[in-house]
């Protein structure tokens, strides 16, 4: 059995449901992060490839969330991520540009102060 025979499908809708579960405290930050790590480290099939298989909102979001521990991504950021996941197929450039302009209420420094070293967040000296 090849690696591709064991692939599982990850959809935008699945990621939205996972984000909503985290937002509603049905899963905690550690459980959310560990699930994203599992998705990131295993072969996944994505259904939203654009531009001849070059771009995927799903791939971009998974890669973004995989950095949760280093970037101190918190529940406050969920709505902007879901908005990006709701980008229509064919509009990835516009969706990415809007997502990059997202400005959270809580600064990175405040997040570090609050979550520094609390799993899954890294310890910043």
Backbone bond lengths (Angstrom), bond angles and torsions (degrees), N, CA, C in turn:
res aa  C-N    CA-C-N  psi(-1)  N-CA   C-N-CA  omega(-1)  CA-C   N-CA-C  phi
1 X - - - 1.456 - - 1.529 107.78 -
2 X 1.307 116.19 124.99 1.457 119.84 179.67 1.525 110.28 -80.80
3 X 1.309 114.24 166.09 1.466 120.85 178.89 1.526 110.76 -56.57
4 X 1.323 117.27 -39.11 1.463 121.23 -177.47 1.521 112.45 -70.50
5 X 1.347 117.48 -22.60 1.458 120.35 176.86 1.525 111.46 -71.45
6 X 1.315 116.70 -18.14 1.458 121.28 -178.00 1.522 112.11 -104.14
7 X 1.303 116.73 11.12 1.466 120.62 -178.09 1.524 110.68 -67.54
8 X 1.311 115.00 150.89 1.454 119.06 171.72 1.516 108.14 -123.56
9 X 1.321 114.32 154.15 1.451 121.73 -174.38 1.533 109.25 -90.06
10 X 1.323 115.27 131.91 1.459 121.15 174.32 1.518 106.90 -119.62
11 X 1.314 115.71 120.85 1.462 121.27 -178.52 1.525 110.11 -107.68
12 X 1.312 114.85 164.90 1.461 120.71 174.69 1.526 109.81 -59.60
13 X 1.320 115.88 -40.53 1.468 120.84 -178.29 1.531 110.76 -62.65
14 X 1.327 116.55 -39.75 1.470 120.03 177.96 1.530 110.16 -62.33
15 X 1.329 116.59 -46.16 1.465 119.86 179.73 1.527 111.08 -62.74
16 X 1.330 117.03 -39.69 1.468 120.02 177.22 1.528 109.92 -62.01
17 X 1.331 117.81 -43.00 1.471 119.79 179.99 1.526 110.74 -65.35
18 X 1.315 117.21 -36.19 1.463 121.55 177.43 1.535 110.45 -66.83
19 X 1.320 116.41 -43.88 1.466 120.93 177.14 1.529 111.21 -62.78
20 X 1.330 117.28 -41.70 1.471 120.80 178.61 1.533 110.55 -64.15
21 X 1.321 117.12 -39.67 1.473 120.11 178.15 1.527 110.24 -61.50
22 X 1.327 116.71 -40.91 1.472 120.72 177.28 1.529 110.30 -66.84
23 X 1.319 116.28 -43.88 1.467 121.73 -179.15 1.530 111.23 -60.27
24 X 1.336 116.08 -36.71 1.466 121.39 -177.38 1.531 112.31 -92.48
25 X 1.333 116.74 10.94 1.464 123.35 179.45 1.525 113.51 58.46
26 X 1.330 116.09 29.00 1.464 119.98 172.78 1.526 109.74 -78.02
27 X 1.335 115.18 -25.86 1.458 122.50 170.71 1.527 106.62 -132.02
28 X 1.328 116.14 151.38 1.461 118.20 179.84 1.534 110.31 -90.86
29 X 1.303 116.02 175.61 1.457 121.19 -176.38 1.524 111.17 -60.63
30 X 1.317 117.73 -41.07 1.462 121.14 179.76 1.535 110.64 -62.44
31 X 1.329 117.22 -45.22 1.471 120.60 178.89 1.523 111.01 -63.37
32 X 1.319 116.16 -41.58 1.459 120.38 177.98 1.525 110.11 -60.77
33 X 1.321 116.21 -50.35 1.463 121.31 -177.92 1.531 111.24 -61.94
34 X 1.306 117.70 -43.34 1.469 120.78 -179.67 1.525 110.94 -63.83
35 X 1.321 117.57 -34.98 1.461 120.89 176.41 1.520 110.13 -66.89
36 X 1.324 117.48 -44.22 1.467 120.93 178.06 1.524 110.13 -62.80
37 X 1.323 117.91 -41.23 1.461 121.56 177.72 1.529 110.92 -59.61
38 X 1.332 116.30 -42.29 1.457 120.80 178.79 1.528 110.57 -63.65
39 X 1.318 116.90 -44.14 1.466 121.21 178.32 1.522 109.74 -62.77
40 X 1.325 117.03 -44.26 1.466 122.71 -176.32 1.522 111.32 -65.64
41 X 1.328 117.23 -37.60 1.460 120.30 -173.20 1.523 114.10 -89.32
42 X 1.308 118.72 -8.20 1.460 122.04 179.36 1.517 110.38 -110.10
43 X 1.297 115.14 159.45 1.459 119.35 178.57 1.520 108.78 -69.21
44 X 1.304 116.25 122.97 1.455 121.45 177.49 1.518 109.32 -124.00
45 X 1.294 114.38 146.93 1.457 120.51 175.01 1.523 106.88 -100.92
46 X 1.325 115.41 130.37 1.460 121.20 179.30 1.519 108.60 -110.93
47 X 1.312 116.42 147.32 1.463 120.70 -174.24 1.522 113.51 -107.27
48 X 1.313 117.62 0.36 1.466 118.96 -172.66 1.536 113.22 -115.40
49 X 1.310 116.76 33.13 1.470 119.54 178.92 1.519 110.58 -64.54
50 X 1.321 115.45 139.95 1.463 122.64 178.79 1.523 108.95 -129.03
51 X 1.311 115.73 172.58 1.463 122.57 175.27 1.530 111.78 50.92
52 X 1.320 114.85 50.05 1.453 120.03 177.54 1.516 114.06 67.43
53 X 1.323 117.13 30.50 1.453 121.00 178.45 1.519 114.24 85.21
54 X 1.308 116.17 15.89 1.471 120.92 -178.36 1.530 113.00 -91.10
55 X 1.320 117.10 -32.11 1.460 121.31 -171.70 1.518 111.48 -127.72
56 X 1.334 115.03 146.74 1.463 121.59 176.88 1.521 108.55 -153.50
57 X 1.321 116.34 125.12 1.460 120.36 175.39 1.529 109.09 -61.70
58 X 1.321 117.11 -41.84 1.465 121.05 179.94 1.523 110.64 -58.23
59 X 1.323 116.91 -47.03 1.475 120.80 178.89 1.522 110.73 -61.09
60 X 1.325 116.78 -44.18 1.463 120.86 -179.16 1.527 111.47 -62.47
61 X 1.318 116.79 -40.72 1.469 120.76 -179.71 1.531 110.40 -68.95
62 X 1.323 117.67 -43.28 1.469 120.18 178.02 1.531 109.99 -59.12
63 X 1.319 116.79 -45.71 1.472 120.66 179.23 1.530 110.71 -62.47
64 X 1.326 116.69 -40.31 1.471 121.11 178.30 1.527 110.31 -62.80
65 X 1.323 116.98 -48.04 1.460 120.96 -176.76 1.523 112.17 -69.91
66 X 1.305 117.10 -25.89 1.461 120.61 177.99 1.530 110.44 -65.30
67 X 1.312 116.84 -19.30 1.470 122.34 178.68 1.535 112.07 -93.42
68 X 1.321 117.41 10.65 1.461 122.69 -178.42 1.519 112.10 -49.93
69 X 1.323 117.15 -42.81 1.461 121.39 -175.67 1.520 112.80 -68.16
70 X 1.319 117.69 -32.29 1.464 122.52 -178.62 1.527 112.20 -91.50
71 X 1.329 116.00 -35.20 1.465 120.69 -176.84 1.525 113.26 -92.38
72 X 1.329 116.85 -1.75 1.461 122.36 179.46 1.531 110.73 54.29
73 X 1.326 115.24 50.73 1.469 121.62 174.22 1.523 107.03 -72.81
74 X 1.336 115.94 133.17 1.462 120.85 -177.02 1.528 109.53 -129.17
75 X 1.333 115.76 175.17 1.458 121.09 -177.95 1.524 112.43 -58.26
76 X 1.299 118.22 -28.00 1.460 122.03 177.38 1.533 111.87 -56.92
77 X 1.317 116.81 -27.05 1.460 121.87 -175.50 1.533 113.87 -85.68
78 X 1.302 116.90 -7.37 1.471 121.24 -171.61 1.528 112.62 -59.06
79 X 1.324 118.19 -46.11 1.470 119.56 -175.25 1.531 111.83 -60.66
80 X 1.327 117.25 -39.18 1.474 119.01 179.58 1.528 110.75 -67.75
81 X 1.328 117.15 -34.18 1.472 120.84 178.39 1.525 109.62 -68.86
82 X 1.335 116.43 -43.14 1.470 120.04 178.21 1.528 110.34 -63.64
83 X 1.318 116.39 -39.51 1.463 119.39 177.39 1.540 110.43 -59.06
84 X 1.330 116.70 -42.87 1.464 120.72 177.19 1.534 110.37 -63.31
85 X 1.333 117.26 -42.12 1.469 120.74 178.29 1.530 111.77 -63.40
86 X 1.307 117.91 -25.44 1.465 121.76 178.35 1.527 113.34 -86.19
87 X 1.322 117.23 6.50 1.467 121.25 176.91 1.527 109.09 -61.06
88 X 1.324 118.21 128.54 1.468 119.41 178.45 1.536 111.93 -62.55
89 X 1.325 115.60 146.33 1.462 120.60 174.88 1.528 107.44 -56.66
90 X 1.324 115.49 135.63 1.454 121.16 -178.45 1.520 113.47 94.42
91 X 1.322 116.77 -5.71 1.474 121.04 -177.30 1.529 111.86 -120.75
92 X 1.331 117.07 25.41 1.467 120.67 -174.95 1.524 112.60 -58.86
93 X 1.333 117.50 -37.87 1.466 119.68 -179.05 1.528 110.74 -62.34
94 X 1.337 116.41 -45.10 1.457 120.67 179.48 1.534 110.68 -65.07
95 X 1.342 116.02 -43.06 1.462 120.49 179.72 1.518 111.96 -63.39
96 X 1.332 116.42 -42.45 1.464 121.02 179.95 1.519 110.84 -65.74
97 X 1.315 116.46 -40.15 1.464 120.26 179.87 1.532 110.30 -63.14
98 X 1.323 116.47 -44.60 1.463 120.60 178.76 1.533 110.52 -64.36
99 X 1.329 116.78 -41.39 1.459 121.12 -179.85 1.530 110.85 -63.75
100 X 1.303 117.60 -39.93 1.467 122.01 179.20 1.529 112.03 -65.29
101 X 1.335 116.88 -23.33 1.464 121.23 -179.40 1.529 112.87 -86.01
102 X 1.336 116.49 -5.54 1.466 121.10 -179.71 1.528 110.02 -59.66
103 X 1.305 115.20 130.05 1.464 122.15 178.05 1.531 108.38 -121.68
104 X 1.323 117.47 110.82 1.470 119.62 -179.56 1.527 111.97 -70.37
105 X 1.315 115.59 158.59 1.469 121.22 176.84 1.526 110.90 -72.23
106 X 1.315 115.69 -33.60 1.458 121.36 -176.96 1.521 109.16 -97.29
107 X 1.306 117.52 122.08 1.461 121.19 -178.17 1.527 110.93 -68.79
108 X 1.322 114.73 160.08 1.464 120.52 177.94 1.530 110.03 -58.60
109 X 1.317 117.04 -39.93 1.465 121.25 -179.96 1.531 111.25 -63.55
110 X 1.332 116.57 -41.26 1.469 120.39 178.01 1.530 110.55 -64.75
111 X 1.315 116.15 -38.47 1.462 120.57 179.42 1.527 110.54 -65.23
112 X 1.313 115.81 -43.07 1.466 119.60 178.62 1.529 109.40 -61.20
113 X 1.322 116.50 -44.99 1.470 121.22 -179.92 1.531 110.61 -58.27
114 X 1.321 116.67 -42.65 1.466 120.87 -176.10 1.528 113.92 -78.48
115 X 1.345 117.21 -38.97 1.464 120.51 -170.69 1.528 114.76 -112.61
116 X 1.307 118.07 2.32 1.456 123.10 -175.03 1.529 112.11 -51.27
117 X 1.330 115.98 116.97 1.452 121.29 176.15 1.517 115.16 79.68
118 X 1.335 118.28 -4.15 1.465 120.47 175.38 1.521 107.45 -80.30
119 X 1.322 117.00 121.44 1.463 119.80 -178.29 1.522 109.92 -55.91
120 X 1.320 118.16 132.83 1.461 129.98 11.64 1.530 114.46 -94.76
121 X 1.304 117.88 6.16 1.457 120.07 -177.10 1.527 111.51 -73.59
122 X 1.327 115.83 144.96 1.456 121.06 -178.57 1.524 110.80 -72.55
123 X 1.308 114.96 165.41 1.468 121.30 174.69 1.522 107.37 -94.05
124 X 1.318 115.92 121.44 1.456 121.94 179.04 1.525 107.54 -105.29
125 X 1.300 115.84 124.88 1.485 120.98 -179.38 1.506 109.96 -85.81
